[in-house]
Amino acid sequence: MCQLAVDQGTTWTQIAQVVGCHRSTIEREVNGNGGRNGYSAHRGHRRALQRRRRSHFRFESDPELAATVRQLLIAGYSPYAIARITGAVCAETIYQGIYSGRLGLEARHVLRTRRSRRRHRHLRQPTNSGNYLGDFTPIAGRPQHIDNRDTLGHWEGDLITGTANKSAIVTLTERHSRYQVALELPNGHSADATIARIHQWLNTHNRPVHSLTWDRGAELTRWTQLRDRHGIAVYFCDPKSPWQRASAENANRQLRYWFPRRTDLSIYTQHDLNAACHILNTTPRRIHNNQTAHHLYHHQPRTQE
């Protein structure tokens, strides 16, 4: 008889503490493989292996789907976007197909992270006080309605840099819609050059920009010009806390697919940057119930801004 049937008084929480996982995982595993009175670890293991084999061989059993997925990956679409476009395969299966080699593509060539394998992210400890920014407003002073992403017009910004930090691109992400903009910096990424390029964009942008959240990079030392000329509230993250600008960090990671690390970013034109952002802004977003950032940003009533 199964030991679980004998020890009826043992709770899922107690088992989870011994095994080292969440109690819901234990309950799901047992209930899916015979229940407390008929659970078999061997049967559960066999079923898990069968499910794994089926997911790995998905593309081998459907060459036409595999060819479509390969074509979209090479074009620059993410696994999640491809899953929504095709409606025939989930993003996780595409990731497994890439990392297992069954799609015949290398992860560093088709995934925007450029990583050859998955890895955990680790936060660094704060070290930068940002005193050179003057009397700035920290992110703790940002109003709650901006934190909640309820309205349009509140942006996050950053730089992505090239080889030896000699070239850079400005990246801007609207917090509510996740609409992305990338700006070339043909005159370098000094504080004066960076702020001048942002001024240029603001003068041609057809929607209000109410606030901008940045890290403590020296490239935004002239931030008061944004406040004084355009009435934009500028907020700065805590030192070495990229998670406080999650939208900007994600945008940078996506853009790195087209503009890799350790390359000369000055070779890319504004047309190149616009083309990459167009794909990202017209990709269905899970967080928007498969609407695109472009649709949300350009079709949101102005009363919402």
N, C-alpha and C positions, 0 to 999 in steps of 0.2 A: 504494500500500500504506500502511496505517496506520503512523504513526511509532512507535507503541508496539510494533508487531510488529517493526520494524527495530531499535529500541533495547531488545532483550530484557534487557540487563544493568541497565537503569534500574529501581530499586526503587520501590515505592509511597511509601516514606518520602522519597526524593529528589524525587519529583514533588510530594508534599505540601508540602515546604519551599519549592518554587518557586511553587506555586499559593497557598499560605497557608491550608491547611486540614488536617484530620487525615488520616493515611494510610488509615484505615478508610473514610473518605468516598470517597477516590480509588478504592480497591479495589472498593467497592460500586457506584460509578458505572460503572466499566469493565466489571465482570463482568455487570452488569445490562443492558448495551447492546452486546453482541457479543463481549465478552472482549478480551484483549490483541491477538489477531490480527484481530479484526473490528470494533473499536470505532469508532463514528462520533459525533462531538460533535453534529452536526446532528440525528441520529436521537434521541440522548439528550435534546436540548433539546425536540424535538417531543413526545416521550413525557411529559416533565415538564409541558409546557403542557396536554396532554390530561388528565393526572391532576388538575391544578389546576382545570381547568374542570369536571370531574366532581364534585369536592368542593364547589365553589361552588354548583352547580346542584342539590345534593341535595334541598334543601327545595322548590325549584320543581317538581321531578318528583314530590313526595309532599306535597301540600297538607295532608292529614290529619295527617301527622307534624309538619309545620311548625306547625300550629295547636296540637298538644299541647305542643310545645316552648315556644311562646310563652306558653301558659297556665301552664306550670310555672315559667318564668322570671319572669313577673309575680308569681307566688305567693311567690317568694323562693328557689327551689331553684337550686343552682349547676349549671353545665354538666356537671360530672363526675357529680353526683347524677342529673341528668336522663338522662345516657347509661346509667347503671346501671338506672334505673327503666324506661326505654323499651326498652333492649336493641336499638335499631334504628339508632343513630347514635352516633358517638364525640364526646367532649367537644371535641376540636379543631375538628370540623366545626361544632359549635354556636357556638364562639367566632368562627369565620370568618363564620358566618351573621349574628352580631350586628354584628361590626366592618365587614362589607361592606354592611350595611343590608338584606340579603335577607330577614331575619326581620321587618323593619319595626319594630324596637325600637332604642332608643339605649342604648349600653353604660352610660352614667352612670345610667340608670334601672333597669337589671336586673342589673348585675354589682356584687358587694359591694365591689369596689375603688373604684367610682364614677369610674373613669378612662375618658375618651373614646377613648384609644388605649393600646396596650401600651407599657410603658417599663421600663428597667432600674432596679433599686434601687441606691442608693449609700450606703455606710456613712459616717457622720460620724466625725471624729476625737475621741478621748476628751478631755474637759476637766474633768469633775466628779470631785472627790476623795471626796465623800460623808462628810466629817469630822463633819457634824452628826448622823450615825447612831450615833456612839459606837463602842464596841468590837465591831463586827459581824464576822461570818464571811463572807469573800468566796467567790465561787462555786468558786474553786480548792480550797477546803477541803471541798467537798461530796463525800460518799462515792461510790465508783464505782458501787455498786448503784443509786443514784438516777440517775446519768448514763446508765446502761444501760436505764432505764425497765423494769426487770424486775418491779417490784411496784407494787401500788396504794397510794394514799395520799400521793403526793408531787405537789405542786401548783406551778403558776406563777401569779403574779398581776400585775395592772397596773391603771391607770386609763385610761379614755378620757374626754376632756374635750369640753365644748361650746364655744359662742361665748365668746371672750375668757377661756377657762378659768374661767368662773363656775359651771359645772355639771359633774358628772362621774358616771361609773358604774364600780363595781369589777368587774373581770373576773377569773375564776379558771378555770384549766384543769388538769385532772388529767393528769400526764405519761404514764402508761401507757395509759390508754383514750382520752385527748383529750376526756374529758367536760367540758362547759363550764357555768359558772355566771356569771350577771350579777346584781349587787346594786345597787339604787338607793341614792342618797345624799341623802335629803331634807333633811338638816341641813348640807349643804355637804361639801367634801372636804378639810377640815383634817386634821391628823394625828389629833386626838382623834375627830373624826366618822368618819373612815375606819376606825380600829381598833375603834371601838364597833360599826360595822356588821358588820365581820368577826367580832367576838365574838358578835354576835347570830346570825349564820349558823352558826357553829361549835356553838352551844348547841342548835340544832335539826337539825343535820346528823347523819344516822344511820350514817355510816361514818367510820372513823378518818382523821385528817389528821396525817401524820407530819412533813412538811416543807413549806416554802413558799419559793420563789425569786422575788425581786422585783428591780426595777431600783433605782437610787439616788435615787428620788423622795422628797421630804420628807414625803409623805403617810404614809410608814411609819416615821416617826421613833419612834413608840411600839412598835416591833417587839418589844421585850423583854417586853411584856405577853402576846404570843402564846406566847412561850417559857415564861414563869413560870406563866400560868394554864392553858394547854392542853398544855404539853410539846411544842410544835412547834419544830423546828429551822428557823431562818430564815437564808437565804443571799442575798447580794446580788451582782448581776452586776458586771462591770467597767464603768467609766464609758462611756456611750454605746455599748454593745455589745448591741443588741437581739437579735442572732442567738443570744445565749446563752440567751434565753428564746423559742425559736422557736415553741413551742406557743402561748404567750401572744400573740405578735405575729400569728400566723395567726388566732387567735380574735378579736382586735381587728379585724383586717381583714374577717373575715366579719361581725361584728356591726355594722360601719359601714354595711352595706347597710340595716339597719333604723334605725340611729341615726347619721345622717350628720354629717360635720364641719360646723362653723360653724352648729350649731343648738342650741337650748336643750334640753339633755338632762333638765332638771327636769320637763318636761311628760310624760315617760314614767313609767308606774307599774311596780311590781314584776310585775304581770300581763303588761305589755307585754314586759318583759325575759325572763320565763319562756317566753312564746310564741316569741320568737326563738330562745332556747336549745333549746327543744323541737325545732324544725325541724333545727337543727344537730346535736343529739344523736341524732336518729333518721334522719340521712342516712347511707347506706352509705359507708364510708370505704375508699378504695383501700389505705391503709396497713394496714387491718385485714382485708384480703381480703373487702371488701364487707360486713363486719359493722358494726353501729352502735356509737357510743361508749356509748350508753345500755345496750345489751346487755352490752358488756364490763364496764362499771362496776358494774351492778347484779346481774349474774349470775356474776361472778367469785367463786370460793370465798373465804371470809374467811381461809383459811389462806395465801392468796397476798398478803395485805396486809402 
